[in-house]
Amino acid sequence: MALKEILRGCSIVNIKNQSVYKEKEHNEYAYIIIYGEVYLKSKTLGVFKQCTIGDTIGEEAVIEDLYTK
């Protein structure tokens, strides 16, 4: 049931060669990679993780927002 509620609020977006959000920037969205790959990088570490199909990013901020409002 909770998954249905989550998916009901989802949109599909195609982002190619762009930043989804920047380091230390507040993020309001979670992303599920359904095609391609996303690289996570920081100014100090450079690229530190590669996310591929099925991986999620940003969900921590969304969950945190739900419980701190």
mmCIF file of the N, C-alpha and C atoms, coordinates in Angstrom:
data_MODEL
# 
_entry.id   MODEL 
# 
loop_
_atom_site.group_PDB 
_atom_site.id 
_atom_site.type_symbol 
_atom_site.label_atom_id 
_atom_site.label_alt_id 
_atom_site.label_comp_id 
_atom_site.label_asym_id 
_atom_site.label_entity_id 
_atom_site.label_seq_id 
_atom_site.pdbx_PDB_ins_code 
_atom_site.Cartn_x 
_atom_site.Cartn_y 
_atom_site.Cartn_z 
_atom_site.occupancy 
_atom_site.B_iso_or_equiv 
_atom_site.pdbx_formal_charge 
_atom_site.auth_seq_id 
_atom_site.auth_comp_id 
_atom_site.auth_asym_id 
_atom_site.auth_atom_id 
_atom_site.pdbx_PDB_model_num 
ATOM 1   N N  . MET A 1 1  ? 0.812  -1.199 0.000   1.00 0.00 ? 1  MET A N  1 
ATOM 2   C CA . MET A 1 1  ? 0.000  0.000  0.000   1.00 0.00 ? 1  MET A CA 1 
ATOM 3   C C  . MET A 1 1  ? 0.856  1.264  0.000   1.00 0.00 ? 1  MET A C  1 
ATOM 4   N N  . ALA A 1 2  ? 1.900  1.297  0.808   1.00 0.00 ? 2  ALA A N  1 
ATOM 5   C CA . ALA A 1 2  ? 2.760  2.480  0.859   1.00 0.00 ? 2  ALA A CA 1 
ATOM 6   C C  . ALA A 1 2  ? 3.447  2.705  -0.476  1.00 0.00 ? 2  ALA A C  1 
ATOM 7   N N  . LEU A 1 3  ? 3.836  1.647  -1.155  1.00 0.00 ? 3  LEU A N  1 
ATOM 8   C CA . LEU A 1 3  ? 4.485  1.773  -2.452  1.00 0.00 ? 3  LEU A CA 1 
ATOM 9   C C  . LEU A 1 3  ? 3.548  2.412  -3.464  1.00 0.00 ? 3  LEU A C  1 
ATOM 10  N N  . LYS A 1 4  ? 2.265  2.044  -3.432  1.00 0.00 ? 4  LYS A N  1 
ATOM 11  C CA . LYS A 1 4  ? 1.286  2.664  -4.331  1.00 0.00 ? 4  LYS A CA 1 
ATOM 12  C C  . LYS A 1 4  ? 1.213  4.168  -4.094  1.00 0.00 ? 4  LYS A C  1 
ATOM 13  N N  . GLU A 1 5  ? 1.225  4.574  -2.840  1.00 0.00 ? 5  GLU A N  1 
ATOM 14  C CA . GLU A 1 5  ? 1.169  5.996  -2.510  1.00 0.00 ? 5  GLU A CA 1 
ATOM 15  C C  . GLU A 1 5  ? 2.412  6.729  -3.008  1.00 0.00 ? 5  GLU A C  1 
ATOM 16  N N  . ILE A 1 6  ? 3.552  6.097  -2.858  1.00 0.00 ? 6  ILE A N  1 
ATOM 17  C CA . ILE A 1 6  ? 4.794  6.706  -3.330  1.00 0.00 ? 6  ILE A CA 1 
ATOM 18  C C  . ILE A 1 6  ? 4.761  6.856  -4.844  1.00 0.00 ? 6  ILE A C  1 
ATOM 19  N N  . LEU A 1 7  ? 4.389  5.794  -5.535  1.00 0.00 ? 7  LEU A N  1 
ATOM 20  C CA . LEU A 1 7  ? 4.378  5.820  -6.998  1.00 0.00 ? 7  LEU A CA 1 
ATOM 21  C C  . LEU A 1 7  ? 3.336  6.776  -7.561  1.00 0.00 ? 7  LEU A C  1 
ATOM 22  N N  . ARG A 1 8  ? 2.260  6.971  -6.839  1.00 0.00 ? 8  ARG A N  1 
ATOM 23  C CA . ARG A 1 8  ? 1.220  7.897  -7.282  1.00 0.00 ? 8  ARG A CA 1 
ATOM 24  C C  . ARG A 1 8  ? 1.776  9.321  -7.398  1.00 0.00 ? 8  ARG A C  1 
ATOM 25  N N  . GLY A 1 9  ? 2.732  9.660  -6.568  1.00 0.00 ? 9  GLY A N  1 
ATOM 26  C CA . GLY A 1 9  ? 3.316  10.995 -6.583  1.00 0.00 ? 9  GLY A CA 1 
ATOM 27  C C  . GLY A 1 9  ? 4.535  11.123 -7.486  1.00 0.00 ? 9  GLY A C  1 
ATOM 28  N N  . CYS A 1 10 ? 4.827  10.097 -8.266  1.00 0.00 ? 10 CYS A N  1 
ATOM 29  C CA . CYS A 1 10 ? 6.041  10.100 -9.105  1.00 0.00 ? 10 CYS A CA 1 
ATOM 30  C C  . CYS A 1 10 ? 5.795  10.669 -10.488 1.00 0.00 ? 10 CYS A C  1 
ATOM 31  N N  . SER A 1 11 ? 6.854  11.193 -11.043 1.00 0.00 ? 11 SER A N  1 
ATOM 32  C CA . SER A 1 11 ? 6.878  11.643 -12.427 1.00 0.00 ? 11 SER A CA 1 
ATOM 33  C C  . SER A 1 11 ? 8.094  11.019 -13.087 1.00 0.00 ? 11 SER A C  1 
ATOM 34  N N  . ILE A 1 12 ? 8.010  10.812 -14.387 1.00 0.00 ? 12 ILE A N  1 
ATOM 35  C CA . ILE A 1 12 ? 9.163  10.325 -15.134 1.00 0.00 ? 12 ILE A CA 1 
ATOM 36  C C  . ILE A 1 12 ? 9.796  11.527 -15.828 1.00 0.00 ? 12 ILE A C  1 
ATOM 37  N N  . VAL A 1 13 ? 11.092 11.695 -15.601 1.00 0.00 ? 13 VAL A N  1 
ATOM 38  C CA . VAL A 1 13 ? 11.819 12.791 -16.235 1.00 0.00 ? 13 VAL A CA 1 
ATOM 39  C C  . VAL A 1 13 ? 13.038 12.219 -16.941 1.00 0.00 ? 13 VAL A C  1 
ATOM 40  N N  . ASN A 1 14 ? 13.414 12.860 -18.019 1.00 0.00 ? 14 ASN A N  1 
ATOM 41  C CA . ASN A 1 14 ? 14.593 12.454 -18.773 1.00 0.00 ? 14 ASN A CA 1 
ATOM 42  C C  . ASN A 1 14 ? 15.641 13.543 -18.588 1.00 0.00 ? 14 ASN A C  1 
ATOM 43  N N  . ILE A 1 15 ? 16.672 13.232 -17.869 1.00 0.00 ? 15 ILE A N  1 
ATOM 44  C CA . ILE A 1 15 ? 17.733 14.201 -17.599 1.00 0.00 ? 15 ILE A CA 1 
ATOM 45  C C  . ILE A 1 15 ? 19.020 13.626 -18.176 1.00 0.00 ? 15 ILE A C  1 
ATOM 46  N N  . LYS A 1 16 ? 19.594 14.328 -19.127 1.00 0.00 ? 16 LYS A N  1 
ATOM 47  C CA . LYS A 1 16 ? 20.807 13.829 -19.765 1.00 0.00 ? 16 LYS A CA 1 
ATOM 48  C C  . LYS A 1 16 ? 21.889 14.892 -19.678 1.00 0.00 ? 16 LYS A C  1 
ATOM 49  N N  . ASN A 1 17 ? 23.042 14.492 -19.149 1.00 0.00 ? 17 ASN A N  1 
ATOM 50  C CA . ASN A 1 17 ? 24.204 15.387 -19.036 1.00 0.00 ? 17 ASN A CA 1 
ATOM 51  C C  . ASN A 1 17 ? 23.904 16.654 -18.251 1.00 0.00 ? 17 ASN A C  1 
ATOM 52  N N  . GLN A 1 18 ? 23.109 16.520 -17.186 1.00 0.00 ? 18 GLN A N  1 
ATOM 53  C CA . GLN A 1 18 ? 22.773 17.653 -16.330 1.00 0.00 ? 18 GLN A CA 1 
ATOM 54  C C  . GLN A 1 18 ? 22.902 17.238 -14.871 1.00 0.00 ? 18 GLN A C  1 
ATOM 55  N N  . SER A 1 19 ? 23.040 18.219 -14.011 1.00 0.00 ? 19 SER A N  1 
ATOM 56  C CA . SER A 1 19 ? 23.029 17.960 -12.567 1.00 0.00 ? 19 SER A CA 1 
ATOM 57  C C  . SER A 1 19 ? 21.593 17.827 -12.098 1.00 0.00 ? 19 SER A C  1 
ATOM 58  N N  . VAL A 1 20 ? 21.344 16.845 -11.263 1.00 0.00 ? 20 VAL A N  1 
ATOM 59  C CA . VAL A 1 20 ? 20.022 16.690 -10.661 1.00 0.00 ? 20 VAL A CA 1 
ATOM 60  C C  . VAL A 1 20 ? 19.916 17.643 -9.476  1.00 0.00 ? 20 VAL A C  1 
ATOM 61  N N  . TYR A 1 21 ? 20.927 17.645 -8.636  1.00 0.00 ? 21 TYR A N  1 
ATOM 62  C CA . TYR A 1 21 ? 21.056 18.634 -7.574  1.00 0.00 ? 21 TYR A CA 1 
ATOM 63  C C  . TYR A 1 21 ? 22.516 18.719 -7.177  1.00 0.00 ? 21 TYR A C  1 
ATOM 64  N N  . LYS A 1 22 ? 22.876 19.807 -6.530  1.00 0.00 ? 22 LYS A N  1 
ATOM 65  C CA . LYS A 1 22 ? 24.268 20.050 -6.186  1.00 0.00 ? 22 LYS A CA 1 
ATOM 66  C C  . LYS A 1 22 ? 24.542 19.719 -4.722  1.00 0.00 ? 22 LYS A C  1 
ATOM 67  N N  . GLU A 1 23 ? 25.806 19.434 -4.451  1.00 0.00 ? 23 GLU A N  1 
ATOM 68  C CA . GLU A 1 23 ? 26.261 19.122 -3.104  1.00 0.00 ? 23 GLU A CA 1 
ATOM 69  C C  . GLU A 1 23 ? 25.851 20.235 -2.133  1.00 0.00 ? 23 GLU A C  1 
ATOM 70  N N  . LYS A 1 24 ? 25.344 19.848 -0.971  1.00 0.00 ? 24 LYS A N  1 
ATOM 71  C CA . LYS A 1 24 ? 24.904 20.739 0.108   1.00 0.00 ? 24 LYS A CA 1 
ATOM 72  C C  . LYS A 1 24 ? 23.650 21.539 -0.245  1.00 0.00 ? 24 LYS A C  1 
ATOM 73  N N  . GLU A 1 25 ? 23.033 21.240 -1.364  1.00 0.00 ? 25 GLU A N  1 
ATOM 74  C CA . GLU A 1 25 ? 21.794 21.880 -1.769  1.00 0.00 ? 25 GLU A CA 1 
ATOM 75  C C  . GLU A 1 25 ? 20.636 21.030 -1.251  1.00 0.00 ? 25 GLU A C  1 
ATOM 76  N N  . HIS A 1 26 ? 19.575 21.666 -0.748  1.00 0.00 ? 26 HIS A N  1 
ATOM 77  C CA . HIS A 1 26 ? 18.424 20.894 -0.271  1.00 0.00 ? 26 HIS A CA 1 
ATOM 78  C C  . HIS A 1 26 ? 17.727 20.254 -1.463  1.00 0.00 ? 26 HIS A C  1 
ATOM 79  N N  . ASN A 1 27 ? 17.412 18.986 -1.327  1.00 0.00 ? 27 ASN A N  1 
ATOM 80  C CA . ASN A 1 27 ? 16.742 18.248 -2.384  1.00 0.00 ? 27 ASN A CA 1 
ATOM 81  C C  . ASN A 1 27 ? 15.360 17.841 -1.910  1.00 0.00 ? 27 ASN A C  1 
ATOM 82  N N  . GLU A 1 28 ? 14.351 18.051 -2.741  1.00 0.00 ? 28 GLU A N  1 
ATOM 83  C CA . GLU A 1 28 ? 12.984 17.712 -2.372  1.00 0.00 ? 28 GLU A CA 1 
ATOM 84  C C  . GLU A 1 28 ? 12.486 16.446 -3.045  1.00 0.00 ? 28 GLU A C  1 
ATOM 85  N N  . TYR A 1 29 ? 13.310 15.822 -3.868  1.00 0.00 ? 29 TYR A N  1 
ATOM 86  C CA . TYR A 1 29 ? 12.855 14.699 -4.673  1.00 0.00 ? 29 TYR A CA 1 
ATOM 87  C C  . TYR A 1 29 ? 13.752 13.477 -4.509  1.00 0.00 ? 29 TYR A C  1 
ATOM 88  N N  . ALA A 1 30 ? 13.158 12.319 -4.689  1.00 0.00 ? 30 ALA A N  1 
ATOM 89  C CA . ALA A 1 30 ? 13.909 11.066 -4.771  1.00 0.00 ? 30 ALA A CA 1 
ATOM 90  C C  . ALA A 1 30 ? 13.874 10.623 -6.229  1.00 0.00 ? 30 ALA A C  1 
ATOM 91  N N  . TYR A 1 31 ? 14.915 9.979  -6.653  1.00 0.00 ? 31 TYR A N  1 
ATOM 92  C CA . TYR A 1 31 ? 15.016 9.533  -8.036  1.00 0.00 ? 31 TYR A CA 1 
ATOM 93  C C  . TYR A 1 31 ? 15.289 8.036  -8.084  1.00 0.00 ? 31 TYR A C  1 
ATOM 94  N N  . ILE A 1 32 ? 14.623 7.345  -8.993  1.00 0.00 ? 32 ILE A N  1 
ATOM 95  C CA . ILE A 1 32 ? 14.888 5.936  -9.279  1.00 0.00 ? 32 ILE A CA 1 
ATOM 96  C C  . ILE A 1 32 ? 15.448 5.895  -10.692 1.00 0.00 ? 32 ILE A C  1 
ATOM 97  N N  . ILE A 1 33 ? 16.608 5.314  -10.833 1.00 0.00 ? 33 ILE A N  1 
ATOM 98  C CA . ILE A 1 33 ? 17.245 5.241  -12.139 1.00 0.00 ? 33 ILE A CA 1 
ATOM 99  C C  . ILE A 1 33 ? 16.571 4.114  -12.921 1.00 0.00 ? 33 ILE A C  1 
ATOM 100 N N  . ILE A 1 34 ? 15.911 4.466  -14.032 1.00 0.00 ? 34 ILE A N  1 
ATOM 101 C CA . ILE A 1 34 ? 15.245 3.440  -14.841 1.00 0.00 ? 34 ILE A CA 1 
ATOM 102 C C  . ILE A 1 34 ? 15.950 3.213  -16.174 1.00 0.00 ? 34 ILE A C  1 
ATOM 103 N N  . TYR A 1 35 ? 16.914 4.072  -16.485 1.00 0.00 ? 35 TYR A N  1 
ATOM 104 C CA . TYR A 1 35 ? 17.684 3.902  -17.712 1.00 0.00 ? 35 TYR A CA 1 
ATOM 105 C C  . TYR A 1 35 ? 18.994 4.656  -17.566 1.00 0.00 ? 35 TYR A C  1 
ATOM 106 N N  . GLY A 1 36 ? 20.057 4.065  -17.990 1.00 0.00 ? 36 GLY A N  1 
ATOM 107 C CA . GLY A 1 36 ? 21.345 4.744  -17.972 1.00 0.00 ? 36 GLY A CA 1 
ATOM 108 C C  . GLY A 1 36 ? 22.024 4.668  -16.623 1.00 0.00 ? 36 GLY A C  1 
ATOM 109 N N  . GLU A 1 37 ? 22.797 5.702  -16.337 1.00 0.00 ? 37 GLU A N  1 
ATOM 110 C CA . GLU A 1 37 ? 23.561 5.730  -15.093 1.00 0.00 ? 37 GLU A CA 1 
ATOM 111 C C  . GLU A 1 37 ? 23.737 7.168  -14.621 1.00 0.00 ? 37 GLU A C  1 
ATOM 112 N N  . VAL A 1 38 ? 23.960 7.288  -13.329 1.00 0.00 ? 38 VAL A N  1 
ATOM 113 C CA . VAL A 1 38 ? 24.166 8.592  -12.693 1.00 0.00 ? 38 VAL A CA 1 
ATOM 114 C C  . VAL A 1 38 ? 25.438 8.490  -11.873 1.00 0.00 ? 38 VAL A C  1 
ATOM 115 N N  . TYR A 1 39 ? 26.250 9.523  -11.939 1.00 0.00 ? 39 TYR A N  1 
ATOM 116 C CA . TYR A 1 39 ? 27.484 9.559  -11.160 1.00 0.00 ? 39 TYR A CA 1 
ATOM 117 C C  . TYR A 1 39 ? 27.336 10.567 -10.037 1.00 0.00 ? 39 TYR A C  1 
ATOM 118 N N  . LEU A 1 40 ? 27.638 10.128 -8.817  1.00 0.00 ? 40 LEU A N  1 
ATOM 119 C CA . LEU A 1 40 ? 27.626 11.034 -7.677  1.00 0.00 ? 40 LEU A CA 1 
ATOM 120 C C  . LEU A 1 40 ? 29.044 11.536 -7.488  1.00 0.00 ? 40 LEU A C  1 
ATOM 121 N N  . LYS A 1 41 ? 29.172 12.852 -7.358  1.00 0.00 ? 41 LYS A N  1 
ATOM 122 C CA . LYS A 1 41 ? 30.507 13.398 -7.156  1.00 0.00 ? 41 LYS A CA 1 
ATOM 123 C C  . LYS A 1 41 ? 30.456 14.572 -6.197  1.00 0.00 ? 41 LYS A C  1 
ATOM 124 N N  . SER A 1 42 ? 31.592 14.812 -5.562  1.00 0.00 ? 42 SER A N  1 
ATOM 125 C CA . SER A 1 42 ? 31.721 15.946 -4.657  1.00 0.00 ? 42 SER A CA 1 
ATOM 126 C C  . SER A 1 42 ? 32.972 16.722 -5.043  1.00 0.00 ? 42 SER A C  1 
ATOM 127 N N  . LYS A 1 43 ? 33.049 17.939 -4.547  1.00 0.00 ? 43 LYS A N  1 
ATOM 128 C CA . LYS A 1 43 ? 34.224 18.762 -4.848  1.00 0.00 ? 43 LYS A CA 1 
ATOM 129 C C  . LYS A 1 43 ? 35.489 18.162 -4.268  1.00 0.00 ? 43 LYS A C  1 
ATOM 130 N N  . THR A 1 44 ? 35.380 17.526 -3.112  1.00 0.00 ? 44 THR A N  1 
ATOM 131 C CA . THR A 1 44 ? 36.576 16.986 -2.466  1.00 0.00 ? 44 THR A CA 1 
ATOM 132 C C  . THR A 1 44 ? 36.926 15.568 -2.922  1.00 0.00 ? 44 THR A C  1 
ATOM 133 N N  . LEU A 1 45 ? 35.925 14.735 -3.185  1.00 0.00 ? 45 LEU A N  1 
ATOM 134 C CA . LEU A 1 45 ? 36.178 13.338 -3.541  1.00 0.00 ? 45 LEU A CA 1 
ATOM 135 C C  . LEU A 1 45 ? 36.170 13.058 -5.037  1.00 0.00 ? 45 LEU A C  1 
ATOM 136 N N  . GLY A 1 46 ? 35.620 13.974 -5.809  1.00 0.00 ? 46 GLY A N  1 
ATOM 137 C CA . GLY A 1 46 ? 35.406 13.679 -7.222  1.00 0.00 ? 46 GLY A CA 1 
ATOM 138 C C  . GLY A 1 46 ? 34.267 12.678 -7.336  1.00 0.00 ? 46 GLY A C  1 
ATOM 139 N N  . VAL A 1 47 ? 34.269 11.854 -8.380  1.00 0.00 ? 47 VAL A N  1 
ATOM 140 C CA . VAL A 1 47 ? 33.227 10.836 -8.538  1.00 0.00 ? 47 VAL A CA 1 
ATOM 141 C C  . VAL A 1 47 ? 33.462 9.749  -7.494  1.00 0.00 ? 47 VAL A C  1 
ATOM 142 N N  . PHE A 1 48 ? 32.439 9.507  -6.650  1.00 0.00 ? 48 PHE A N  1 
ATOM 143 C CA . PHE A 1 48 ? 32.614 8.505  -5.604  1.00 0.00 ? 48 PHE A CA 1 
ATOM 144 C C  . PHE A 1 48 ? 31.609 7.367  -5.688  1.00 0.00 ? 48 PHE A C  1 
ATOM 145 N N  . LYS A 1 49 ? 30.630 7.464  -6.596  1.00 0.00 ? 49 LYS A N  1 
ATOM 146 C CA . LYS A 1 49 ? 29.675 6.373  -6.736  1.00 0.00 ? 49 LYS A CA 1 
ATOM 147 C C  . LYS A 1 49 ? 29.017 6.440  -8.103  1.00 0.00 ? 49 LYS A C  1 
ATOM 148 N N  . GLN A 1 50 ? 28.791 5.277  -8.677  1.00 0.00 ? 50 GLN A N  1 
ATOM 149 C CA . GLN A 1 50 ? 28.048 5.161  -9.921  1.00 0.00 ? 50 GLN A CA 1 
ATOM 150 C C  . GLN A 1 50 ? 26.733 4.475  -9.610  1.00 0.00 ? 50 GLN A C  1 
ATOM 151 N N  . CYS A 1 51 ? 25.629 5.115  -9.960  1.00 0.00 ? 51 CYS A N  1 
ATOM 152 C CA . CYS A 1 51 ? 24.310 4.531  -9.751  1.00 0.00 ? 51 CYS A CA 1 
ATOM 153 C C  . CYS A 1 51 ? 23.789 4.047  -11.103 1.00 0.00 ? 51 CYS A C  1 
ATOM 154 N N  . THR A 1 52 ? 23.198 2.860  -11.102 1.00 0.00 ? 52 THR A N  1 
ATOM 155 C CA . THR A 1 52 ? 22.688 2.288  -12.343 1.00 0.00 ? 52 THR A CA 1 
ATOM 156 C C  . THR A 1 52 ? 21.216 1.913  -12.178 1.00 0.00 ? 52 THR A C  1 
ATOM 157 N N  . ILE A 1 53 ? 20.666 1.274  -13.182 1.00 0.00 ? 53 ILE A N  1 
ATOM 158 C CA . ILE A 1 53 ? 19.243 0.922  -13.203 1.00 0.00 ? 53 ILE A CA 1 
ATOM 159 C C  . ILE A 1 53 ? 18.837 0.229  -11.900 1.00 0.00 ? 53 ILE A C  1 
ATOM 160 N N  . GLY A 1 54 ? 17.762 0.754  -11.305 1.00 0.00 ? 54 GLY A N  1 
ATOM 161 C CA . GLY A 1 54 ? 17.237 0.202  -10.056 1.00 0.00 ? 54 GLY A CA 1 
ATOM 162 C C  . GLY A 1 54 ? 17.733 0.909  -8.808  1.00 0.00 ? 54 GLY A C  1 
ATOM 163 N N  . ASP A 1 55 ? 18.815 1.674  -8.930  1.00 0.00 ? 55 ASP A N  1 
ATOM 164 C CA . ASP A 1 55 ? 19.321 2.420  -7.778  1.00 0.00 ? 55 ASP A CA 1 
ATOM 165 C C  . ASP A 1 55 ? 18.457 3.653  -7.526  1.00 0.00 ? 55 ASP A C  1 
ATOM 166 N N  . THR A 1 56 ? 18.505 4.142  -6.303  1.00 0.00 ? 56 THR A N  1 
ATOM 167 C CA . THR A 1 56 ? 17.787 5.363  -5.941  1.00 0.00 ? 56 THR A CA 1 
ATOM 168 C C  . THR A 1 56 ? 18.775 6.384  -5.410  1.00 0.00 ? 56 THR A C  1 
ATOM 169 N N  . ILE A 1 57 ? 18.430 7.648  -5.589  1.00 0.00 ? 57 ILE A N  1 
ATOM 170 C CA . ILE A 1 57 ? 19.204 8.737  -4.989  1.00 0.00 ? 57 ILE A CA 1 
ATOM 171 C C  . ILE A 1 57 ? 18.232 9.781  -4.439  1.00 0.00 ? 57 ILE A C  1 
ATOM 172 N N  . GLY A 1 58 ? 18.636 10.445 -3.381  1.00 0.00 ? 58 GLY A N  1 
ATOM 173 C CA . GLY A 1 58 ? 17.847 11.534 -2.813  1.00 0.00 ? 58 GLY A CA 1 
ATOM 174 C C  . GLY A 1 58 ? 16.750 11.127 -1.864  1.00 0.00 ? 58 GLY A C  1 
ATOM 175 N N  . GLU A 1 59 ? 16.543 9.836  -1.673  1.00 0.00 ? 59 GLU A N  1 
ATOM 176 C CA . GLU A 1 59 ? 15.417 9.415  -0.830  1.00 0.00 ? 59 GLU A CA 1 
ATOM 177 C C  . GLU A 1 59 ? 15.595 9.806  0.628   1.00 0.00 ? 59 GLU A C  1 
ATOM 178 N N  . GLU A 1 60 ? 16.825 9.944  1.080   1.00 0.00 ? 60 GLU A N  1 
ATOM 179 C CA . GLU A 1 60 ? 17.059 10.312 2.482   1.00 0.00 ? 60 GLU A CA 1 
ATOM 180 C C  . GLU A 1 60 ? 16.452 11.677 2.802   1.00 0.00 ? 60 GLU A C  1 
ATOM 181 N N  . ALA A 1 61 ? 16.626 12.624 1.907   1.00 0.00 ? 61 ALA A N  1 
ATOM 182 C CA . ALA A 1 61 ? 16.094 13.970 2.141   1.00 0.00 ? 61 ALA A CA 1 
ATOM 183 C C  . ALA A 1 61 ? 14.574 13.964 2.151   1.00 0.00 ? 61 ALA A C  1 
ATOM 184 N N  . VAL A 1 62 ? 13.967 13.188 1.273   1.00 0.00 ? 62 VAL A N  1 
ATOM 185 C CA . VAL A 1 62 ? 12.507 13.122 1.205   1.00 0.00 ? 62 VAL A CA 1 
ATOM 186 C C  . VAL A 1 62 ? 11.951 12.514 2.483   1.00 0.00 ? 62 VAL A C  1 
ATOM 187 N N  . ILE A 1 63 ? 12.537 11.430 2.929   1.00 0.00 ? 63 ILE A N  1 
ATOM 188 C CA . ILE A 1 63 ? 12.080 10.772 4.164   1.00 0.00 ? 63 ILE A CA 1 
ATOM 189 C C  . ILE A 1 63 ? 12.298 11.686 5.359   1.00 0.00 ? 63 ILE A C  1 
ATOM 190 N N  . GLU A 1 64 ? 13.448 12.348 5.398   1.00 0.00 ? 64 GLU A N  1 
ATOM 191 C CA . GLU A 1 64 ? 13.737 13.272 6.500   1.00 0.00 ? 64 GLU A CA 1 
ATOM 192 C C  . GLU A 1 64 ? 12.711 14.386 6.541   1.00 0.00 ? 64 GLU A C  1 
ATOM 193 N N  . ASP A 1 65 ? 12.339 14.925 5.384   1.00 0.00 ? 65 ASP A N  1 
ATOM 194 C CA . ASP A 1 65 ? 11.327 15.982 5.329   1.00 0.00 ? 65 ASP A CA 1 
ATOM 195 C C  . ASP A 1 65 ? 9.985  15.502 5.875   1.00 0.00 ? 65 ASP A C  1 
ATOM 196 N N  . LEU A 1 66 ? 9.624  14.255 5.586   1.00 0.00 ? 66 LEU A N  1 
ATOM 197 C CA . LEU A 1 66 ? 8.354  13.718 6.067   1.00 0.00 ? 66 LEU A CA 1 
ATOM 198 C C  . LEU A 1 66 ? 8.280  13.686 7.592   1.00 0.00 ? 66 LEU A C  1 
ATOM 199 N N  . TYR A 1 67 ? 9.418  13.407 8.229   1.00 0.00 ? 67 TYR A N  1 
ATOM 200 C CA . TYR A 1 67 ? 9.431  13.227 9.674   1.00 0.00 ? 67 TYR A CA 1 
ATOM 201 C C  . TYR A 1 67 ? 9.860  14.460 10.451  1.00 0.00 ? 67 TYR A C  1 
ATOM 202 N N  . THR A 1 68 ? 10.235 15.535 9.770   1.00 0.00 ? 68 THR A N  1 
ATOM 203 C CA . THR A 1 68 ? 10.651 16.736 10.495  1.00 0.00 ? 68 THR A CA 1 
ATOM 204 C C  . THR A 1 68 ? 9.660  17.883 10.322  1.00 0.00 ? 68 THR A C  1 
ATOM 205 N N  . LYS A 1 69 ? 8.607  17.666 9.571   1.00 0.00 ? 69 LYS A N  1 
ATOM 206 C CA . LYS A 1 69 ? 7.602  18.736 9.373   1.00 0.00 ? 69 LYS A CA 1 
ATOM 207 C C  . LYS A 1 69 ? 6.521  18.655 10.396  1.00 0.00 ? 69 LYS A C  1 
# 
